[in-house]
Every structure is written in C-alpha cells, then in structure tokens.
Amino acid sequence: MENEVLEFDIGLGSGADDDAVDIDIDDDLPSTPPLPLPLPLPSSTSTPPTQIYLPEGDLLDLEPYESMEFESEEAAKAFYNSYARRVGFSTRVSSSRRSRRDGAIIQRQFVCAKEGFRNLNEKRTKDREIKRPRVITRVGCKASLSVKMQDSGKWVVSGFVRGHNHELVPLDQVHCLRSHRQISGPAKTLIDTLQAAGMGPRRIMSALIKEYGGISKVGFTEVDCRNYMRNNRQKSMEGDIQLLLDYLRQMLNENPNFFYALQGGDDQFTGNVFWSDPRARANYSYFGDTVTFDTTYRSNRYRLPFAPFTGVNHHGQPVLFGCAFLLNETEASFIWLFQTWLTAMSGHHPVSITTDQDAVISSAIMQVFPETRHRFCKWHIFKKCQEKLSYVLLKHPSFEADFHKCVNLTDSIEEFESCWLSLVDRYELRHHEWLQTIYSDRRQWVPVYLRDAFFAEMSITQRSDSMNSYFDGYVNASTNLSHFFKLYEKAIEIRNEKEVKADYDTMNTNPVLKTPSPMEKQASGHYTRKLFARFQEELVGTLTFMASKAEDDGESIMYQVAKFGEDHKAYYVKFNVLEMKARCSCQMFEFSGLLCRHVLAVFRVTNVLTLPSHYILKRWTRNAKSNVILEEHPTDVYNGYLESHTVRYNTLRHEAFKFVDEGSKSLDTYNVAMGALQEATTIVALATKIEGRTSVVNSRNRGDMASNGIRANYTSGNHLGSSGQILSEKDMDRKIQELRDELEHANRKCEVYRANLLTVLKDIEDHKLQLSIKVQSIKISMKDSI
C-alpha cells in the first residue's frame, strides 16, 4: 500500500524493523533544546532515572484520553499519528490481541517508534556478518496508546502514556520522521509529470519545495521521492516486460545464434534479462580484450534499467558485446549477469573491465572475473567530484584544475602520492569522507596504477570513446520500452554503418606520409586509418626527443629519453637488442597497444628501421577481423631484409661496444684487442671471398646449417663425385660453391613464393572486405528506400 504510513510490528519491543528497506532518521537529526517537564520515572520500571519529555501548551487539549471512542481501528491509528506529528515523534503498531472465538483483532497498541530496544541476538543476524550496521533508533521509550474494540464495534482508548525518554523533534523537522513521510496524490502527479520529462529526483525535489513553499510543507524527503520514482519505473517495466520477451524470442527464431537468458527462467523470473546478437558475439572474439559495463541508467535519470556491454574496435569506435535489463540489482543478480554474459562469449575472460564505482558490482566482478583487471570509470568519479565538492569549487575555482592535474599528469605512483597529499592539505580536505573513499580505491581509477594493463585507450589522459555509451543520442531519459526496440536497432545500424565507412576509408585511401622512414610506410599498410594517424603522431614526436645510453647490463641497455633541455622530465626505455623488445616507463604500449615516442626514439638511434611484428597488435590492424595472420611475417622481401639486417647490425654493434670498453682499459688490453681485431678482419674478408655474397634475406641459421652439413660430409671422407672418383681439393671447393648457389637459388624462390602467397591471401581478404562494404551499403540503401 503506497499510502500506508505506519509500520506493523507484531511483538513487544522486538526490533522487527531492523531489516526494513527504509529507516527512521530521527537519531540523525541535530540536537534541539528539550521540551521539558522533567518528571521522575515510575518506580516500577527497571530503566535508570532520566528525564521525561511532555508536550506543552495548546497541544494538551488535543491529547488522547482514556475512554475516548473511535469508529474504527484505522481512525484511532490516524488520530494517534496526527497527534504524534504535532508533538514531534514517529509512531508504529507494536502489538495486537485476537479473539479466541473468531480470530479477529480486538486490541491494538500504538507506540513511539523509539519504544523497546534492538535485539542484537536475533537468530537472523547472529549467524551472518552485517556489512553495513544500522544506526540505533530504539531507546526504550514508553509512550503509547492502547485501544480495545467494544461490543458495539467501536474502539475505545484503554491506556495512554504521554511521557517520552528522548527529545522531541521540532515542527520544521517532523517531516523527516518515518510515520509522517508520505507522498500526497497531487505530489505524485507532479513527480510523474516531471519524471516523464526526464528530470531526476534532485531537480524534482527542488521544484516541489518551490511549489509548496518549503521542505517541511512538502511532507517527504528526497529519498522518498527517489524510491517512489524507482518503484514507478519498476511497475511500468513489469507491465511492459512481455514486449521485451516477445522481441527476444522473435530474434532467436530468426537466427539460432542469437543468445538470451532470463534470471530464474520462465517459472521464477526476477525481471533480469540478458541478450547478445551474433554480430556482438563475433565482435567479442575480435575485440574482447577490454570491456566496459555501462550502468549510467542507475543514476535514475533514465526510465529504463538498461546496461550494455561494450568495447573498442580496430577504428577506435565503440562496439557492442551484449545488453541487459535489470529490475533486480542485488549482488546475486550481477553475478548471474556476468556469468551469463561470459557463457554467451564462449567463456573467454576479458583482460580488463571498466565499470562505475559500486561496491555491489565490484564484489560480483571479483567472484566472476578474478583474473580480470577491474577499473572504475574515472570520468564518473570526476562528475561525482563536482557534486560532492561543489562548495569547494565555489570557494576555490582552481581546485578542479589542480585535481585533474594530480590525477592525469603525474608520471609515477610516488609523484601522485606526493601531489595528492599536497592537494588535500592546500584545500584543507584531508578529512573529507568522500575524498578518503576514492583515495582508498585509487588503484582502480588513477592512471598511474593502471598503466600496466591493457584498456585500448590512445592516451592515459584522454577519455576513450568506449566510455561514451554506445547508445548515446538514441536511448535517453524519456525512452520507454515500447519505443526502445526501434531506437536500439537504429543505434546498431548507425554504428555498423560508421564501421563500414571507416573500413572503406582504410582500404581505398592512402595516408600522407610525413617522414622518409620505412617504419612509417610499414605502419601505414598495417594499421587502420585512425590508428595510423595516432602512430604517426608518436613517430613524428620522436624528432623532439633525444635518447642517450644510461646503463648496460650485458643483456639490455637502458636509455634515457627526454626533450632537449628537459632532462628532469625524462623517460626510461629498457631495450633488449637480441630479442628486439623495449619497455618504456610510460607504459603506453601496455595500456593502449601502440608504441610510444620514447621507444620509437630509441629505435631511431639504434638503427631499427621497421616495427618488430610483436609490436603490431592484430586488433588495431585493417585485418583485425581476418583469420589470416598477415602481420606475423613481412609481406615483402625488402621488409624482411630490413628486419634481419637490423638484428644482425645491432647484435654486432652491441658486442663491439663491449669489446671496445674492455680493450681500452689499459695499454696491454688495447694491444691485444687491436691484434684480435686485425685477425678478425682478415678472417671475415676470407670468409666473404670463399663463400661469396649471400642474399641478405637468408637467415643466419639456414646458412649455418648448410655449412655445417657440408663440412661434416667433407671431414668424414665422403669426397666422391658422381662417378665414385675421389675429388681434388679444388674440385671440392667448386662443388661446395655449386651446392651453395643451388641452396641460395632455392631460398630465393621460396621467398618469392611466400611473398606471392601472402599477397594473394591479402588480396582475398581485401576483396572480402570490399564485398562486405558493398553488401552493407546495399542494405542501407534498401532500408532508406523503404
């Protein structure tokens, strides 16, 4: 019953309302001067002596009295509650007595809401941990009104206790007491109208306060308004949920790869639904490394409890992985949702997931995705900052800029910690409760703690498109379920069209190269247009950076990379020459999947001319949705030459530097080193003359294997020609050279065949993509004509 204002609590002083959704807030009210007539408590009570607070003045004429008659129990209850509102306390029903003859209630006791004490040993609470303990509201107050039903059918007051053992609430705060908080019919009508217009509970309450002339005249709180709006939304959804189920069943009939699930099944349906179409499931197989679970609807701005799972495609565009409707938002419901979504995605866990800051969602993610990196949406926290610290922003306009700088522009954990302490001290916020809360969660939203995990973002300080809801501009505050499906399908169609357009631009237009670097040309053929532009920005940015060797441990070299004259703002790149792997202190590659300008600067000074294949993530390439892995091998012989030559060059130079360092330590080591160097020069020249100039596309392993095999046959005495005659040494050298030439020729043919094969496969993939673009264009044009 929406208009019920009393809580029925059968059992004297049992504390049965401790598990209620709402709570009495009178203990939270500020202290007010008592309304004394202090009197000693009756000697019969076991409660220690204290004060009793009684109503004063004209209120005495409105008090109940013994033998006072009422037409019904409801009339007596309404009178006592009205009296309580005038006096300043909240009421509830405490006990009843039934007739043994027919079981009808013949006696009721109405009490002050602070009657009795909380029973902390109740069976329902002693066996489980209470996560959020409730405040104590019961203090053993004895104020009450007892009524009995007479033979005539009327109810008569049989007992009345006036005194309270707690302070009474002044009239300007009495609307905060539970039994006096009710939303009138006209107020409900106004709330419904404003909610339909897309207004949230805070703005609606502001309108009601202005309309009624004050919060005390409204008669309820913002919490009541919020709960009423939520219940309204749930009742509306419950009525329309059949539309959703019919839509999902139709989709399943049209395509057996469509997936949907109901929590509790058809028999015990809870109102929670999840679905994912075949395209969304396929998208996850390509781009499911990072996921965003968008719960913007929970802000109560939206009438639909709608939550999509989204990601980022190879063009940096948002892509859909599935959707849910949630009428029930318990931890068990979120666990069911995440497990169901994981089943639809073939059980593949994402590397990372981003959600709003919420304890219930966090708990569910820890249970379902224990190995997945969980991040809170930083931009939602910034939005909350404007609400929680509005008074600080008004007083200190510079706070917001300092807050953003502290979070986004610090390069290390130590720098962030120092900056944070300086920030809260400067603005005297060290003990601010909300700031303390988000600081304790800093490892889940501050960038310096998250850079070692992949989130597919192009910049640590830039908001990703994935954080913008996939359905922004389509599903809004006024959307109801009957209109949702058309808007849902339109949003998907528009998003797909944008992806097709980006595919077309990537396949049919060539980007403008800004440098003569082979690496830039290589990247332009692999990355999509948008990702290449981002890589090109980093590559061009290397021109302003200098890389100098800081230390060398024999396996890796540490480089210091900084802009000229800004050594205090340096980044450090650890480069393993043999493995061709580099790691930068900024961790941009780990975070976004693109190499930073600091690593590229090191590649420039170490003569690395092309990107090693392990630094070209397939998910960012034009072939992201292809089953052919083209990026694992060079697509032409020239690129293969550059890579292999670079590795050989850097390996020799690395060893030569160590040789020079050791040889220059003294005159004796210098003389020995020079002699060894001259001898090595002679040996290399002889090897070049004997073996000839082999093709640079051959790997050193194949050459070594061939040479070792020939030398093995030579030393074992197998010096026979085709006729069985023993060959001379000169003939043997000639035969070895012929075999080497044949091997070289075969290797060249293999390289050409491999390059041709990869070209054919690439052409096939390009043709498939172009056909897909044409099909999508035809579908869109047909829909437009219809």
Phi, psi and omega in degrees: 000118185292330186267004180293133183244353179244150180256131183269118186233095184276121183121127186288124172056034186272347181068035186289350182265010184293338180260010180295154179295316181262169181223156170288138183246016185291334177288344180273350184287150178297151179295140177234157179301136182295158174256079193279139136230090185293128178227148176290144177290153177302147184293342184286342183277151179267355180288139180301153180303137179208193179263152172246133182254124184240153176292153183241168168063223186296341182297336180298330181286344183257009183282150170292162178210159182296144183076003176293133186254149176225150181292332183206169176297320181297323179294320179295317180296316180295322180295314182295324179290322177296318176300317181297324179295318180293325184279317178118041173213167181255152184238164172203165177272130186256310186215165178213164177225133183251155178285134177289339183285308183233003177078005180286149179287126182241356180208140178226150172233122175259134186231166170294143182299343179266014178289147176076187179225153177291134178270102184279356181253018181298146184299327185286345183246337187285340182264003180221152180280132179269113185288318182233090183301141179279155177287152179280122181244347184257130185232017177078029180294141184260356182299133183196167174222124179249137179229148178235149177269129179272169178300333180286350182096350178275161180250135185238140177290122180253349179194142180213125176244119185276322193287144175243149177259022179217164180290146178269156187267134178293161186299329183283358178237358186294338179292348178276347180285143189301310187291348181252005180263108178212145181263119182287166180302311178299324179293322178296319180299317180293319179298316180300317182295314182289326178294320178296334179277358176096011181276145178273172184298326181294314180292325178295317178297322177299320179293321180292319179298319178293321182293319185267350177084031177139152182294325182293335180272348177289318175094003177202173186253175178295328177298318178297318179297316180297316180295320179298317179295320178296316179296321176302313182296318181294319179295320178296318180294320180299326179287329184259359187298334179296328176299318180294315181296320178297320179297315182294320178295323177296318179297321180293322178294326181283331181213114182294345178275357174291141184235132170209157182211148178245131177290125182089352181072188181291331185282319183236051184294127183267351183099359179261130185227142172229143174211157178208127181276168183302322180295320179296320180292322177293320178301323181295326179294336179266321190232027185273018180287330178223140188227144172243127175257106189268112180245038180302328182301336185288354177283359180073006176283337186253143179280339181259127177280070192252132182220109178268152168262125182228167176214202181230130179272188185287352175259005183077016180265151176293142181226144188268137176245349182156167182220158178217149166249131183234106172270336180245120188245038177280168178299320179298325179292318179291324176298315178300316182298311182294322178293320179293316178299319180296322176298316179296332180266024176063024174078009181274116181284142176285161175288322183213157178218140181242131179220175171288162179284110184205128184294322181293314179296318180300317179297318179295320180294321179299328182277325184267323182238066185296334182261357182273136179285122184257127180237140172274144179293115183297327185284332172291323178293320176298323179293318178296327179301320180295331179277312185288332184241032182300322180292328178290319180296325178290321182281324183231088181301337182279352184298316184299317179295320179294322179295314178298318180297317180298319184281315191267331191252008175273141187259353180213163179297319180298318180295319178296313182301316179295318180294322181295314180298319178296322181295309184291331177285320182298321182257011176057052183238018185300330184254016178288126189298314183292319177297323177296324180294311182288334176291321178294336178261015189301331181291352181248006178211339179279127187306322184297339178270353188243359188293341181275003180243151183274124177232006175059033178255140185285340181208142180292330183263356183256136179289131180283150176299335182294338179282343172279130183305140178303330186255016175302132181091353181240302176266121182226191187296333183262003182286128173250173188295327182295332179263349189298316190297319179295318179291324178298311181292325178293318179299316179296318180298315180294317179298317179296320179297321178294324177293318178299318179297318179294322175298316181298314180298322181293320185278336190243001177229146179255133179287158177276122179278140184254352180222162174277009186294129173301332180295320179294318179295318178300313182296324181295335179272348181256307188284157170291168186302313183294318181290325177295320179300321178291319177294318180299323178299318178292319182296314178295327180295341180294339183295338180265001183247148175242137179244125179232144183289127180261318179201161183218116181263009179099326178256320181229156177245133177263124179250141172261124185241124181204159173291154181300125179083003181236049181296338178291342180248058187262152173247155184239127182243123176262119189240120174264109187293318185293320181270352182056046180237136181229146179226125183257150179294339178283341175058033180294321180295318179296326185276321187241340182088009175238143179289143180274168180293338181288316176294318180297328176294321176294319177301322182296315184282343179258011173067029172276109190270337179229160179289127171301145187299330182286355175258009175247095181290131182300326184296344178259002185264167177293343179259025184302327182262011181269148176274349178270123182269089184280335189279354181284340180231150175298143182270357173212161186295326182297315178297323177297320178297314182300316182296309184294320179296321179296317179298313181297316182298311183292324178296312179297317181295321178300313179292324181294321178299317178296321178298316180294318180300317181288319185289339184265006185288331179208171181293320181296312180294330177295314180297319179295317181296318179297319178297317179295323180293318178296320179295318180296323178297318179296318182294318180296318178296321179294318180297321179296320181291320183286313188276339184081173180273104179282157181294139182289350179279347178287142175279154182294330182295318181295319179296319180295318180297317180296315181295316180297320179296318181293316180296326180295316178295323183294315184283340181277357175095006180276073185254040185262142173275192183292335181266001178091000180280152178284132183271147175286168180298322179294317178295325180296317179297321179294318180297319179298318180296321178298317180296322178294320179296318178297317179298318178297318180297317179297320180296320178296319179297319178298318179298317180295315179298318181294316179298319179295318180297314180295325177296318178297314179299319179296319178298321179298314180297319178297319180295318178299317180295319179295321176297318179299319178297317179296318180298315179297321180296319179296317179300316181295317180295323178295318179295320179297321181291327178291000000 
